[in-house]
Amino acid sequence: MSKKIIIKIVSLFAILLMIGCQKDDYTFGDITAPTNIQITAEIVGKTAAEPYGDGSGIVKLVATGDDVISYRYVFSDGTSENSPGGHFDKRFTKTGVNKYIVTAIAYGRGGIASNTTIEVEVLSNFSDPEAVDFLTGGSSKKWYWSASEPGHLGVGQNDGDATKNYYANYYQAGAFEKAASPVSSCLYENVLTFSLEGEQLKYELNNGGSTFFNAAFASVAGGSSPDDACLAYNAGGVKNVSLSPSESVVTKNPNHATQTRGTMLNFSDGGFMGYYIGQSSYEILSITANRMVVRAVMGGNPALAWYHIFTTTKPTQVPDTDVDYTNLVWSDEFNTDGAPDPVKWGYNLGTGDNGWGNNEKQNYTNSATNVIVQGGSLKITAKKESSGGAAYSSARLVSDNKFKFKYGKVEVRAKLPTGAGTWPAIWMLGQNYATSPWPACGEIDIMEHVGNNQNVIHGTLHYPGRSGGNADTGSKTIANVSTEFHVYKAVWSPASIKIYADDTLIHSVANTTSLPFNSDFFLILNVAMGGNLGGNIDPAFTQSSMEIDYVRVYQ
């Protein structure tokens, strides 16, 4: 036997001997029930003249005791709250002067608990009977996600910026967006039932057995996905709901009266409104008999506020049958040299002062130097001007009052200009723009390109809630857009709007009756310079053209 093996055996024997000589000790300390449990209750605003408080219904509770690890409060209004340190500000919301029993449960080592109770009598002046009636219809009412409405789920900032803290400025879900994948489609199965039992507002979420979880809370349902996902989860049965006045950042805004109702929905026992964000209190921004918008600060992340829109009629998604349109109903092949066909095209003339703004730098003209049919193509040329007026000139052709249509396929074969600051576009605008000003009239951008981001093609929709920098958009890199012709296409049906470059899908949006894409639109062709999207213009730029081989509309 080697010396090394002998040493190892001796060492092992010594370890075993040491273990055998140790005294067994499996205790976790003394298991002692908490004692001397007391509750103090300060009614906010209580004076000799106002013995039941200032009407806010707020009672500041403090629980103390010996050998206590944590506390939990249970209230006779059906709610409860964990309070590790024993401090909790409770708002009682039943209108008038009412008595409540407050029980403080004190937990000690090993889970041993003791409790004590007190009675408080407090005044609450807050009530919102109209909201309760809208929620319940006087008895019971079911609510659903307004899935057909853009922005039915969204998130924005939660801070003191009164220009942005009252809407979902970071992200707004498109119509039926979550239906596109089984990891999110469970959201639209939610049925939220509000009912009135006596004077108590009740709530129950039927989630079909699966809840759409924010990724930050996936562990609550045993998940670990880095992305939001539907997870099996028991929503927990009937909850009590109390109302209270909101104290959110929105209520501090100068225009808060138009931005929030100011009423909070507070759900007992961890109740939530369909999308799990670790929050049980929701601010009603607006509510009618059939539509409700709420706002909730995300649990664990007070920098974010989530927005939900609900309706009392469950939306139905129109199946997308990948319809194609093959009957040519209108076209311009640009085979006759000279000015564009006046039967088919008109012009928007002038600068941004005439209503198309976006801080663009060009003046639109109908001059042959800016727009001409030549050699089988339409050429729209943006030019740098040496004197007088705007620094650049260009052209914008429209079929307004000459050709309009609803649904179909638009194909435009084009070669795009070059140069930093160029902003060519092939697009459509709702014919009712005069009576439904943009973005209510709707806008479909079949192709946008900016010279500052060469070869990146954008397909975009603008409509209420998704306009300007918050537009509903997609983009793809398409090679050689300024040296070769490509076919830019939109397939627009009652079910969807799909935008392509050649056969590459750029963007797809589900169409619904709530969107403005179910009426007549007309065509627009233009090249802008600079502006909000075009960006900085190359000082060396002189001129460049968008060349269009044809425009064809099929139905």
N, C-alpha and C positions, 0 to 999 in steps of 0.2 A: 504493500500500500504506500502510495507516495506521501510525502510530507504535507503537500497541499491538501490532499483529501482528509488526512488526520485533523488538520487545523479546522477544516470546514465542519467535521463531525463534532469536534469539541465546542465550536462556536454555536452550533445548533442546539447542543445539549444545554449550554449555558442560558440561551434564550428561553428554552422550554422551562428550565428551572426557575428563571425569574418570573415567568408568567404564572407558574404554579404557586409561587409564594405570594402573588398579589391577591388582595382582598377584592372579591366581587362587589361592584358598586353600580347598580343600574338606575339609581335615583336621578330625577331631574330637578331636585330641590323640593321644598315643602309644597304640597298641594293645599293651598289655603284659600278659602273663600274670601272674596273682597268684603270688607266691613266698613261701617261708618259711611254708607252711601248717602249723599245729600244732593239735592238739586236746588239751585237758585234761579229765579226767573225774573228778568227785568222787562217790563212792558214798555216798549219804546213810546215816548211821548206822554207817559203817565204823569199827571199832576193832580193837585187837589181838585181842580176844576174839571179835569179829564181823567177820571180814575181808571178808565179802560184803554187809555192810550190815544194816539193821534189819528187813529183810523187806518193806519198802515197794516195793522194786524201782526206786526213783527214783535216777537218775544225773544230776547237774548237769554239763552239757556247755558248754564254752567253746571256740570256734574263733577263731584269730587268724591274721593273715598280712599281707603287704605288697601294696599295689595291689589291694585287695579292695573291691568295692562291696556284695556281699551273699553270704549263705551258704545252703546247703540241706543238711540231714542226710538220709542214707539209712541205714536200719537193716536188719539181716539178719532181723528178724522180719516183714519185708514192708511196713513202714510208712515214711513219709518226712515231712519237715516243713521248710517254709521258715523261715529265721531270719536276717532282714536284718542283725542285729547280732552274730550268732554265738553268742548265749546261748540255751540251750534245756534245760528239765528234762524228761527222758524217763523215763516209767514203763514198765519191762519187766514183763510180767504172767505169763509162763509160770511155773508153780509149781515151786519148788525153786531150786537154784543152777544157772545157765545162762550160757554164754558167748555174746556177741553181737559182731558186727562193726559198728562205727560208721564211716561214711564221711562226711566233710565235703567238700562241693563248694564251692569258692570261685570266684565270678564276678567278672571284672574288666571293664575298659572294652572295649566292643565285643562283649561276650558271651564273651570268652575265659575258659576255666575251668581250674582246677587242683584236685586233690583229694589227700586223704590219709586213711588209715584207722588206727583203733586197735581193740583188742579189750578188751571189758569183761566182767567176770564178777560177777554180782550175784544176790542172793537175793530171790525174791518168795514171800511166804507167802499171797498172795491167790488164792483160787479160788472159783468158784461152779458146781460141776458140776451142781447141780440146775437152775439157770437155763439152762445149756447144753443139758441134756436136754430141758427144756421147749421151748426154742427150736427144736431140731432133731429131737426125737423119737429121738435116737440116730443119725440119719443125715441126713435132710433133711425140712424142713417148710415149707409155704407159709402166709403170714399175709396178712390183708386188713384194710382199714379196717373197724371195727365201725360201719358207717354207720347201722344201725338203732338204735344206742344214743345217746341224747342226751349231748352232751359229748365225742363221739369226737374232735373237734378243738376245742381251747380255748386261752385264754391268760389268764395271771394275773400278779401281781406277783412280783418276785424280790428280796426284801429280808429284813430281820431280823424281820419281823412273823410270829411263829409261828402266829398265828390265821388267816392268809390266804395264806401263801407256799407252800402245798403242794397247791393245787388251782386250777382255772381260774376265778378269781373275777371276771375282767373280761368274759369272753365264753365261751359254750359253744354249739357248733353244735347245732341241732336234728336230729332223725332225718332222714337223707337230705337235709339242707339243701343241700349242694353239688350235688346231682343236679338241682336246679331250673334250672340255667343252663349253657349250653355253655362259659362262661368258667371254670367251676369243676368241672364233672362229671368231668373227667379224673382227679381225686383218687381216685375210687372204682374206677378201673381198675388201680390199683397192686397188684402182687403182690410181696410181700417174701419171699424164700427164704433161710432160714438152713440151713446144712449143716455137717457135721463131716467134715473130711478129716484122718485121723490125729488129732492133738491140736489142729489148727488150725480155729478157727471161721471160716466163710466166709459171705458175704452177697452177694446180688444183687437189685437192684431192677428189675423189669420195669414200666416206666411207660407202655407202649403208645406210646412216642414223644413223649408230652406230659407235662409236669410242672406241678403247681399251684405257682406262685411267690408268695411274699410280695412285695408291691409294692416293698419296699425293695431287692429283689435282682433285679428284672425285667431289669436291664441284663446280668446274667450270661447270659441267653438272648437278648439282643438286643432286649428289650422296653422299653417306656417307659410302661406303663399306670400311672395313679395308684392303681389298685386291684389286689388280688390277681387273678391270671389264669393260665389254662392256656397254656403256651408250649412250642413244640417244643424238646426238649432231650434229649440223649443222657446217660442216667444213668451210663454208664461201665463196665459189666461187673462182674465178680466183685471183691469187696473182702475184705481180711482184717479180722477183728474181734478186738480185744483187750478183755479185761475188766479193770476196775480198781475199787477202792473209791471211792465217791462222796465228795466233799468239799463238796457243795452246802449252801445255807442250810437246806435241809430236814433234813439230817443233824444240824444243831445244835438243832433243835426239841426241847422236852421230850418230845413224843409221837412222836419220829421213828421209833420201832420199829414204829408202826402206820401210818406215812405213807410210808415208802420202804423198798425192799429194800436200797438202798445200793450197788447194783452199776451201774457205768457200762459202756455199750457204746461202744467207740471204733472208728470205721470208718476204714479207710485211704483215701487218695487222694480225699478229698472226698465219701465216701459219705454218704447221708442217707436218712431214713425216709419218703420220699414227698412231704412238703410242704417246699419249699425255704425254709429260714430262715437259711442261711449257717452251719450248725452240723453237726459230724460226731460229736459225743459226746452220748449220751442216757442219762439216769438211769432205771433200771428202778424204778418205784414199786411195781408188783406184777406177778406173772406166775403163771399156771397152765398146764396143758397146752393150753388153748384160748382164753385171754384174757391180754392184756398191756397195761399202762399205762406209758407212758414220759413223761419230762419233759426238755425241752432249753432251755437259755438261748439266747435269740435272738442270732445273730451281729450284732455291731455295736451291740447295745442290751441291755446286761446288766440293765436294769430289768425286762425281760419274760421270762417263761418260758412255753413252749408245751407243751401236753399232747396226746398222741395215745393212742387206744385201738385195739387190733388184736384180731382174732379169727381162728381157723383155719377157720371156715366163712363163706364169702362171703355176706353178707346179701342178701336179695332184696326189693326194694321192691314192695309190693302196689300194682298200678295203681289210681289214683284215677279212678273212673268217674263222678264227680259224681252219685252215687246220690241219689235223692230218696225220701222216705218219705211215703206218702199215706193209709195206713190209720189212722184215728183210734182209738187204743187206750185213752186216758185223758184226761180233761179236767175242768176246773172253770170254769164260766161265771159263777159268783158272782151267780146270779139270785135267791137266797133271802136276804132280810135277816136279820141276827143274827150269831151267832158262825160262824166258818168250819166247813164240814162236817167233823165229827169222824171220819167214815169215811175221809176223804181226807187230813186234816191233823192233826198233833200240834204240840207246842210244845217249844222249848228255853227253859228258864226260868232266870233268875238273871243273875249278872254274869260277867265274864271269869274269875273264880275257878273256874267250872264247866268250864273247858277251852277256851273260844273266845278268850280273851285278846286279843292284838294291842294291848294298852293302851287298849282301848275304854272309854268312860265310861258306857255305858247299862246299865240293868237290864232284862232281857227279862221281860215279863209276858204273861198271857193276858187281861188286862183289856180291856173294850170300849172304854176310852179310848185303848188302843194298837192294837187290832186288831178290825175289824168289817167285815161285809159290808153294804153300804148303797147303794141306788140302782143296782144292777147292777155294782158294783165292790167289790173287796177293798181296804180302806184300812189300811195299816200306818203308824201315826203315832208319830214320835219327839217327845217332849215334855221340856221343862225342868221339873224338879221343885223345888218350893219348900222342901221339908223332908224330912229322914230319908233314909237309904240313899244310893243313887247319885244323882248330880246330874241324870241324864236317865233316862227310861224309853222302851221301845220294844217291838217284838215280833219273834219269829223263828219262822216256820212251817216245818215239815218233813214230808215224806212218808215219813220213816223208819219202817220196819215196817208201812207201809200201802200204798205203791206203790213198786216198783223196776223197772228195765228195763235192757236192754243193747242199744245201738245204736238210732238213731231220730232223729226231728226234734222239737225242743222249740220251741214258739212261745209267747211271753208278751207280751201287749199291755199296755203300762204307761206311766204318766206319773210322773215322778220328783220327789222333794222338792227344796226349795231351802234355801240357808243354808250358810254356811261351817261345816264340821265334819260335815255330813251325809254318810253313806256307805251308800247303798242297794245291794243286791246281789240278783241272780237267778242261782242257781248250783246245782251238783250235787256230791255227795260219794260216794265209793265205799262201797257198802253194807257192805264188809268192814272198815270203819274200826276196829272193836273188836279184830280180830286182826291187822290190818295198819295200825298207827297212821299218821296223816298225817305226811309226804306219800306214804307207800308206797301208801295206798289210792287216791290220785289225787283231783284236784279240777278241775272244769270251771266256770269263771266265765263265764256267758253274758253277763252285764252287770254292770259295776261303775261307779259314778259318784261323784265327790266334789264337794261344793259349793264347795270351794276352787278347783276347776278346771271351771267351769260348761260344760256341753255336750260335754265330752270323755268318750267312752264307751270303756271298756276291756273286752277279751275276753282271758281269761287261763287258762293251764293250770298246775297245780302237780303236780310228781311228783319222785321222788328225783333230786337234782342240780339241779333247777329249781324251787325253792320259795322262799317269803318274798320278799325283795328281788331274788332271782335268777330269778323266775318267767318262764315262757315266755309272753310277752304281746304284744299289739298294741293300738292305740288309734286312734280317728278322732273328729273333731269332727262332731257331729250337731246340727243347729239345733233349738232349742225343745224340748229334752227334758223341761223342767219345766212347759211350758205346753200341750203337745200330747202325745197318745198316739203311741207308736212300737212297732213289733213287734220284739222282741229274740229272736233265733233261733240255735239251734245245730243243725247237721247232723252227726251223729256216726255214723261207719261204721268197719268194720275197716281202711279205707284212710286215713281222715283225720278230723279234727275241724275244722269250719269254723263261725265265729261271725259273725253278721250283726246290723246294726241296720237294720231295714226290708230293703232289698236291697243295702245297702252292706257289703261284706266287711270285717270288723274284723281278723280274725286267722285263720290257717290253719296247722295242724300235721299232718304225716304221722303216722298211727297205725302202730304196729308191735307185735309180740308182746312186745317188751321193755318197753313202757309199760304202766301200770296201767289203761288205758282199754279193757279187753276183758272186763269183768265188770259186774255190776249196779251201778247208781247210783240215788240218790234225790234229790228236789228240795228246795231250800231258798229261802225268800223272807225277807228281813230288811232293816231299816234300822238301821245302827250309828251311833254318834256318836263323833267324834274317832278316836283310835287311830293306828296306824302309817301307814295310808293316808288316813284321814279328815282328819287334821291338826288344826290349831287350830280351836276352836269359837267362833263369833261370840258375844260376851257378851250381845248383844241377842236371841239366838235364843230363841224361845218354843216353837214347834212347827211341824212340816211333815210331809206324808204322801206315801208312795208309793201310787199308785192302780193297781190291776191289773184290767183288763177281763176277761181270761181267761188260763188256762194250758192248753195243748193238747200232747199227745204223740202222734206218729204213728210207725208202724213199717211 
